C-alpha cells in the first residue's frame, strides 16, 4: 500500500483545545508534520513548539503562518475574532482551513468566510464540531425520525455551570465581545446540536444579564434565557448560565405527543419514555455510536477529494450563526427576532 500523502500543518492559535484534542488526534495519523506556529505572543509560540512541536517554526504573526510556503493546512485555534481574517487569507493563499468553533465573531464575518469558501471549492474547509451529543446523537435522530415520541412540541435545554462565579475567571476572554464576538456561553454549541437533530430555528426571543457587578471589560451576559421556534412549529426554552452554583449539568428534554426523549450531555446517555410509562435507558447499537474523529475526517478529505467533507461545514456554521445573531439582536431590542 502506498504511503499517505504527507501534509504540513501551520497552527494559528495553540491553546487548550489544540493541546488537548487536536494535537493528539493529528499526531496519531501517518504523514502529518507541523511547520509553523503562531500564538498570542512569540514567547508563547516558542514555548509551545519547545514542548509539543519541536519540528515547527515559532512565528510572531499569524499572517506568517498562513503565508508560509511549507504549510498545506492552516489549523486555526485562535479566538473567534480572528477566524474570518485567517480563513479568508488562507484560502486566498491556496491552503485548506480547519477552524476552531465557534465559526466567527459575527454573522457578517461568517458570511464572508462562507462566500470565500465558495470561491475555492477545491480546498477543504471545516469547523470543529461540538463534542456534545456525539455519543448517542445518531440514535436520538433515528428515534425522532421513526416517531418514537410522536410529533415533538416542546424542547427544554439546561446548560448550567458555575465557572464565572470563580473570581479567577473575572476577565476570561469568553466574557468579552472583543475576543468572542456575539458568542454567549454555550449558546452556539447547542444551536448547532439542536438544529442537527430538530431542524432550523426560525425565530427567537431572549433575555439575559449579569449575576453581579461585572468587570469593565466584561460585556457578554452571565446568564441567558432563549425562547425559540423551529420551522416545524416546535417550541423550545433554552436556558444557559455561567453563574449557577450546584449546577445539575447539561440536559435536554424533547416532549412529543407520544412520549419524551431525555439526553444527558454529561455522560452522553439517552432515555426514552412512552406516554404513561417511565424514562428508560436506550441502547445505542455499535453502528450508531458516535465519537471524536475530527482530525481523521478532515485529513481524509484533504487527501482524497472523493471522501466526505468534514462536518459541520461552513454552510452549517452559517446556519447556527444566524440564530446566534438573532439572539444577540433580541437581547438588544427586547423584541422577537427572525433568524435571517
Secondary structure, DSSP 8 states (H G I E B T S, - for coil): ------EEEEEE---HHIIIIIHHHHHTSTTEEEEEEE-SSHHHHHHHHHHT-TTSEEES-HHHHHT-TT-SEEEE-S-HHHHHHHHHHHHHTT-EEEE-SS--SSHHHHHHHHHHHHHTTTS-EEE----TTTTTHHHHHHHHHTTTTSSEEEEEEEEE--GGGSGGGTT-GGG-HHHHTT--TTHHHHHHHHHHHH--EEEEEEEEE-SS---TT--S-SEEEEEEEETTS-EEEEEEES--TT----EEEEEETTEEEEEETTTTEEEEEETTS--EE----GGG-----HHHHHHHHHH-TTS---SS-HHHHHHHHHHHHHHHHHHHHSS-EE--
